[in-house]
Amino acid sequence: MHNQRLWQRAQQHVADGRLDAAEASLRSLLEREPRNVPARMLLSSVCLGRGRLRDGCAEAIAAAQALPDDAELIATTAMCLFRIGETVATRRCMQHPEIARTRNGPALARLAHVRQMLGEHAQALLLMDRALAAGFDNPEFRYFRALQLQFNGQLQDAEREIEACLRQGPNHGRAWLTLARLRRQTPASNCLQGLTDQFDRVEPGSEDHAALEFAAYKTLEDLGRADEAWSALTRGNAVMAARNPYDTALEARQFEALARRATLAFLGEHADAGGDGPQPIFILGLPRSGTTLLERLLGRHPQIATPGELPDFPRQLRWCADAHGSALLDERVLQRLGAIDYAQLGRRYLEQTQWHACGKPFYIDKLPSNFMLAGLIHKALPHAPILHLARAGMDVCFSNYRALFGDAHPYSYTLDGMAQHYRRYRALMSHWHAAMPGVIFDVDYAALVADPEPVMQRVLAHCGLPYDAACLDPAGNSLPVSTLSSAQVREPIHRRGIDAWRRYQPQLAPLRASLAGLV
């Protein structure tokens, strides 16, 4: 009875926002019941809420070591561990024998999401199939299963699954957008009428509304109706801009503070994280700059594994700064850069990621937004090659503007915000080059798609690897890919993205003026 009162009291303290009192109650309870996983997980959440990331991680790991045969609890714990950067502990959770036995459809669907977050897309699809066989079914589940089919290269099956999603939930905006993106829309076969019928059925200003507009844009562009396409794209971006305001002043302060702290002297003091085991190759740049293409090309090399976009470096940076948060950077992390043990940061990063290599000596970490952390990456992992995709300003800005990123990259939803972010990105990359001469290799996207062989020769030389002609054929890479480019990068190299903005040259004149002077 006393333990039950402690549990109820802790929950009430959390509900009332009294996190210090909640922590005291939970610690008292765990002294009596150290294997109480819900209490341990709530204590982890309380520690995170109080900004103590390391304590939150420790409590979640302790919970994972006492998991009962409860698939829902396993899924909850695994999701928490992944989101706070404990990737290895997440994988241990996913080895729990109860996962193989359970017929709990909702739990299997959540466990599939964990596999997806880990980049284990074939395993994620298997769990989704088990959830479906167990009777779990709804439009959102069908949508995510379609994405898994797409990531695994099963594009026809993905299209059929999207259609199943839309039969259950006809106003599912992202499903319509995925359907429009899966293949080129033609006058004889397109989804324009179907998605247009949904505009009166979605909530105005919702993300479903925005996704329908982006889907209409893609369809109308494919059909050659450029003026109507631009109108739809503008409306979709306006919805997302209202939902996700871009704090340009905050970003400016953060970029300036980062450059001010990460000086030539600061970055010149390298850590020694140890060189044992597989080593990372970082690919970074703006989203939609060609990072996925380069990753797919490098993935054809016999010595390189390509696990995709890894969130581990920014999460381990936060662990070393003991600063919980979801943003890549914030003021607390920036203030603590000088106190971080960068050798420890490098070691923790390697511990959490080397499993991705699957027996190969190198693996790709392709998180575009790591361009903000390039100097810190080099300081923590001085031997890791860094490749930066450089794409023409108008091309990459337009490619961002035409993409629906959800609540990520809010700068991309207005042309002015896109221009401001691009200028800051270029300034920060110039700072990294000046502070770390020769460390970052710029890969020119236009040169890569025009004549890939000499570019790939130089890329591999920068990575210290022998040239392999297989690296010229991304279509030969059958591994899963989970980015917006997951359908396109299975094709041979093409130049369709070069100067794609010119079909909307009058509408993009303000953006072009904002980027004047930048190549």
GIRANOR-V544759 format. One record per residue. RES is the residue in three letters. PHI is phi in radians with two decimals (* if undefined). Layout:
res=[RES/RES]
phi=[PHI/PHI]
This chain:
res=[MET/HIS/ASN/GLN/ARG/LEU/TRP/GLN/ARG/ALA/GLN/GLN/HIS/VAL/ALA/ASP/GLY/ARG/LEU/ASP/ALA/ALA/GLU/ALA/SER/LEU/ARG/SER/LEU/LEU/GLU/ARG/GLU/PRO/ARG/ASN/VAL/PRO/ALA/ARG/MET/LEU/LEU/SER/SER/VAL/CYS/LEU/GLY/ARG/GLY/ARG/LEU/ARG/ASP/GLY/CYS/ALA/GLU/ALA/ILE/ALA/ALA/ALA/GLN/ALA/LEU/PRO/ASP/ASP/ALA/GLU/LEU/ILE/ALA/THR/THR/ALA/MET/CYS/LEU/PHE/ARG/ILE/GLY/GLU/THR/VAL/ALA/THR/ARG/ARG/CYS/MET/GLN/HIS/PRO/GLU/ILE/ALA/ARG/THR/ARG/ASN/GLY/PRO/ALA/LEU/ALA/ARG/LEU/ALA/HIS/VAL/ARG/GLN/MET/LEU/GLY/GLU/HIS/ALA/GLN/ALA/LEU/LEU/LEU/MET/ASP/ARG/ALA/LEU/ALA/ALA/GLY/PHE/ASP/ASN/PRO/GLU/PHE/ARG/TYR/PHE/ARG/ALA/LEU/GLN/LEU/GLN/PHE/ASN/GLY/GLN/LEU/GLN/ASP/ALA/GLU/ARG/GLU/ILE/GLU/ALA/CYS/LEU/ARG/GLN/GLY/PRO/ASN/HIS/GLY/ARG/ALA/TRP/LEU/THR/LEU/ALA/ARG/LEU/ARG/ARG/GLN/THR/PRO/ALA/SER/ASN/CYS/LEU/GLN/GLY/LEU/THR/ASP/GLN/PHE/ASP/ARG/VAL/GLU/PRO/GLY/SER/GLU/ASP/HIS/ALA/ALA/LEU/GLU/PHE/ALA/ALA/TYR/LYS/THR/LEU/GLU/ASP/LEU/GLY/ARG/ALA/ASP/GLU/ALA/TRP/SER/ALA/LEU/THR/ARG/GLY/ASN/ALA/VAL/MET/ALA/ALA/ARG/ASN/PRO/TYR/ASP/THR/ALA/LEU/GLU/ALA/ARG/GLN/PHE/GLU/ALA/LEU/ALA/ARG/ARG/ALA/THR/LEU/ALA/PHE/LEU/GLY/GLU/HIS/ALA/ASP/ALA/GLY/GLY/ASP/GLY/PRO/GLN/PRO/ILE/PHE/ILE/LEU/GLY/LEU/PRO/ARG/SER/GLY/THR/THR/LEU/LEU/GLU/ARG/LEU/LEU/GLY/ARG/HIS/PRO/GLN/ILE/ALA/THR/PRO/GLY/GLU/LEU/PRO/ASP/PHE/PRO/ARG/GLN/LEU/ARG/TRP/CYS/ALA/ASP/ALA/HIS/GLY/SER/ALA/LEU/LEU/ASP/GLU/ARG/VAL/LEU/GLN/ARG/LEU/GLY/ALA/ILE/ASP/TYR/ALA/GLN/LEU/GLY/ARG/ARG/TYR/LEU/GLU/GLN/THR/GLN/TRP/HIS/ALA/CYS/GLY/LYS/PRO/PHE/TYR/ILE/ASP/LYS/LEU/PRO/SER/ASN/PHE/MET/LEU/ALA/GLY/LEU/ILE/HIS/LYS/ALA/LEU/PRO/HIS/ALA/PRO/ILE/LEU/HIS/LEU/ALA/ARG/ALA/GLY/MET/ASP/VAL/CYS/PHE/SER/ASN/TYR/ARG/ALA/LEU/PHE/GLY/ASP/ALA/HIS/PRO/TYR/SER/TYR/THR/LEU/ASP/GLY/MET/ALA/GLN/HIS/TYR/ARG/ARG/TYR/ARG/ALA/LEU/MET/SER/HIS/TRP/HIS/ALA/ALA/MET/PRO/GLY/VAL/ILE/PHE/ASP/VAL/ASP/TYR/ALA/ALA/LEU/VAL/ALA/ASP/PRO/GLU/PRO/VAL/MET/GLN/ARG/VAL/LEU/ALA/HIS/CYS/GLY/LEU/PRO/TYR/ASP/ALA/ALA/CYS/LEU/ASP/PRO/ALA/GLY/ASN/SER/LEU/PRO/VAL/SER/THR/LEU/SER/SER/ALA/GLN/VAL/ARG/GLU/PRO/ILE/HIS/ARG/ARG/GLY/ILE/ASP/ALA/TRP/ARG/ARG/TYR/GLN/PRO/GLN/LEU/ALA/PRO/LEU/ARG/ALA/SER/LEU/ALA/GLY/LEU/VAL]
phi=[*/-1.11/-1.12/-1.14/-1.14/-1.04/-1.13/-1.13/-1.12/-1.08/-1.11/-1.19/-1.05/-1.10/-1.05/-1.53/1.40/-1.64/-1.23/-1.14/-1.18/-1.09/-1.09/-1.09/-1.11/-1.18/-1.18/-1.12/-1.12/-1.27/-1.12/-1.56/-2.28/-1.12/-1.78/-1.40/-1.16/-1.02/-1.15/-1.12/-1.20/-1.16/-1.12/-1.01/-1.10/-1.12/-1.06/-1.11/-1.10/-1.61/1.49/-1.72/-1.14/-1.07/-1.13/-1.08/-1.12/-1.06/-1.19/-1.16/-1.13/-1.08/-1.09/-1.11/-1.41/-2.19/-1.14/-1.44/-1.41/-2.40/-1.08/-1.11/-1.19/-1.07/-1.11/-1.07/-1.15/-1.11/-1.09/-1.08/-1.05/-1.12/-1.21/-1.78/1.64/-1.64/-1.16/-1.11/-1.13/-1.04/-1.12/-1.11/-1.00/-1.28/-1.68/-1.05/-1.07/-1.11/-1.10/-1.22/-1.64/-1.16/-2.06/-1.38/-1.02/-1.04/-1.15/-1.08/-1.13/-1.19/-1.14/-1.09/-1.12/-1.11/-1.03/-1.11/-1.08/-1.32/1.44/-1.71/-1.32/-1.13/-1.15/-1.07/-1.13/-1.08/-1.15/-1.13/-1.11/-1.15/-1.09/-1.13/-1.14/-1.43/1.74/-1.41/-2.83/-2.86/-1.03/-1.13/-1.11/-1.09/-1.10/-1.20/-1.17/-1.07/-1.08/-1.10/-1.07/-1.12/-1.04/-1.49/1.46/-1.65/-1.23/-1.17/-1.12/-1.08/-1.11/-1.12/-1.23/-1.09/-1.10/-1.14/-1.02/-1.27/-1.18/-1.43/-2.33/-1.10/-1.85/-1.31/-1.05/-1.16/-1.14/-1.07/-1.13/-1.10/-1.07/-1.17/-1.46/-1.11/-2.69/-1.22/-1.47/-2.19/-1.01/-1.43/-2.59/-2.64/-1.84/-1.07/-1.13/-1.07/-1.34/-1.07/-1.10/-1.60/-1.05/-1.41/-1.85/-1.69/-1.24/-1.02/1.47/-1.46/-1.19/-1.03/-1.05/-1.05/-1.09/-1.08/-1.14/-1.14/-1.16/-1.10/-0.98/-1.05/-1.17/-1.12/-1.12/-1.03/-1.46/1.41/-1.75/-1.13/-1.13/-1.17/-1.08/-1.09/-1.07/-1.12/-1.11/-1.11/-1.13/-1.07/-1.17/-1.11/-1.07/-1.22/-1.12/-1.20/-1.39/-2.33/-1.03/-1.67/-1.56/-1.17/-1.17/-1.09/-1.07/-1.06/-1.10/-1.17/-1.12/-1.15/-1.14/-1.11/-1.13/-1.19/-1.42/-1.54/-1.46/-1.02/-1.17/-1.09/-1.33/-1.29/-1.58/-1.48/-1.55/-2.15/-1.51/1.57/-1.95/-1.33/1.46/-1.04/-2.09/-1.45/-2.10/-1.61/-2.07/-2.50/2.61/-1.20/-0.97/1.17/-1.71/1.91/-1.10/-1.18/-1.03/-1.09/-1.06/-1.14/-1.16/-1.13/-1.15/-1.42/-1.34/-1.15/-1.73/-2.15/-1.70/-2.25/-1.33/1.82/-1.48/-1.81/-1.51/-1.22/-1.13/-1.07/-1.28/-1.25/-1.05/-1.14/-1.08/-1.18/-1.50/0.87/-2.35/-1.22/2.98/-1.77/-1.30/-1.07/-2.38/-2.65/-1.09/-1.13/-1.11/-1.05/-1.16/-1.74/-1.01/-1.26/-1.75/-1.29/-1.51/-1.28/-1.15/-1.11/-1.02/-1.10/-1.12/-1.10/-1.04/-1.11/-1.05/-1.48/-2.12/-1.11/-1.06/-1.13/-1.21/0.91/1.57/-1.60/-1.33/-2.35/-2.53/-1.55/-1.98/-1.94/-1.96/-0.91/-1.20/-1.10/-1.02/-1.24/-1.95/-0.97/-1.14/-1.24/-1.05/-1.17/-1.16/-1.47/-2.33/-1.11/-1.65/-1.39/-1.12/-2.16/-1.98/-2.02/-1.40/-1.91/-2.10/-0.89/-0.96/-1.14/-1.11/-1.28/-1.17/-1.14/-1.11/-1.21/-1.11/-1.59/-1.83/-1.73/-1.73/1.20/-1.57/-1.54/0.91/-1.11/-1.06/-1.34/-1.63/-2.38/-1.16/-1.17/-1.08/-1.08/-1.15/-1.12/-1.13/-1.08/-1.10/-1.19/-1.03/-1.11/-1.14/-1.19/-1.11/-1.11/-1.09/-1.07/-1.10/-1.23/-1.45/-2.40/-0.99/1.40/-1.37/-1.70/-1.73/-1.40/-1.87/-1.32/-1.08/-1.07/-1.17/-1.09/-1.42/-1.36/-2.62/-1.19/-1.07/-1.12/-1.16/-1.18/-1.06/-1.24/-1.07/-1.16/-1.10/-1.10/-1.47/1.28/-2.07/-1.25/-1.20/-2.43/-1.11/-1.06/-1.29/-1.75/-2.24/-1.15/-1.16/-1.39/-1.56/-1.66/-1.23/-1.06/-2.52/-2.13/-1.71/-1.03/-1.57/-1.09/-1.49/-1.18/-1.30/-1.48/-1.57/-1.07/-1.02/-2.41/-2.01/-1.10/-1.40/-1.31/1.06/-1.09/-1.14/-1.17/-1.18/-2.07/-1.00/-1.09/-1.20/-1.67/-1.01/-1.09/-1.13/-1.08/-1.15/-1.17/-1.69/-0.96/1.64/-1.86/-1.28]
